[in-house]
Amino acid sequence: ELDDEGFMYPRIDAEKCIDCRACEKVCPYIKYTEISEKYHSIQLAVQYKDEGKREASTAGGAFSLIADYVLEQDGIVYGVGYDNMIVCHKQAGTEEDLAQMRGSKYVQSTLNDTFQEIFRLLKKKKTVLFVGTPCQVHGLKNCTGENPYLITMDLLCLGVSSPGIFGRWVNYLEEKYEDKVKTVQFRNQR
């Protein structure tokens, strides 16, 4: 649920809680796992050679390059887009679906049922790419465990902005210009 600043936090229903602490075991905020041999981290510098996709992207088009590969393997991509100017995770199964996910969005994203959908796809041995903040990726991996069908990309993150503040800013712009905001480009090359 939303706090006073518009950030989303989990809420525990005390009447349904059986005090198993499973939520604490997978929460990346509470539990930081030690890096071990079973967890590998690779850092790469990537620039997509497709100039159109690179220019429509940020960070050299790394997301587009890897997402295109996953789609070529008949996989599914989960990345961040807008839904009525709310920053949220969405599913992409086609090249057209990927277009809305390109570009940085420095706002906490709503996950909705993303993790549940990913669990169902992984059970069917479908390749899935999930792109999110380090805490989202860490949370997903803590829930799924190691899975050969799951590819994750996390971003260099120094924190995200509040969805509440972002929403108020969008409302301000709409009132000021008497028109609807359709998209926001946080790192526009121009």
C-alpha positions, 0 to 999 in steps of 0.5 A, a space after each residue: 500500500 502507499 505511504 505518505 510519499 506515495 511509495 508502495 510497501 507490503 502490508 501484512 494482514 495480521 489476522 491471516 498471518 501465521 507468523 511463518 516469517 517466509 516474507 522476511 526470508 525473501 525480502 531483499 530489504 530485510 535479508 541480504 544474502 552473501 555472495 556465494 559461488 552459486 550466485 554469479 554477477 556479470 557486468 558488461 558494457 553494451 551498445 546495440 548496433 541497430 541505431 534506431 533501437 539504440 536511439 529509442 533506448 537509453 544506456 546504449 540499448 542493452 535492454 532492447 538487445 537482450 529482449 530481442 534475443 529472448 523474443 527470438 527464443 519464443 520467450 517473454 519479457 517483463 519490463 517497465 512501461 506506462 499504464 495511464 501514466 502509472 509506471 508499472 511492469 508489463 509483459 511483452 511477447 512481441 517486438 511492438 510490445 517492447 517499444 513502450 518499455 524502452 527508455 529509463 523510468 526513474 519511478 518505483 514500478 507497480 508489479 501487480 501480478 508479475 511474479 505470479 505470471 513469471 512462476 506460471 511461465 517458468 513451470 512451463 519451461 518458458 524463457 523469461 527476461 525480467 528487468 527491474 531494480 536490484 531489489 525487485 530482481 533480488 526478491 524475484 530470485 529469492 522466490 523462484 530460486 535458481 532457474 535456467 529459464 529465468 534471465 534477469 537484468 537489474 539496473 544501477 540504482 541509487 533509489 527510485 522516485 515516489 509514484 505519488 510525487 510523479 503522479 502529482 507532477 503529471 497532474 500539475 503538467 496536465 492542468 498547466 497545459 490543459 492536455 493529457 500527458 502521454 509519455 515521459 522521457 527521463 533521459 531524452 537524448 535531445 
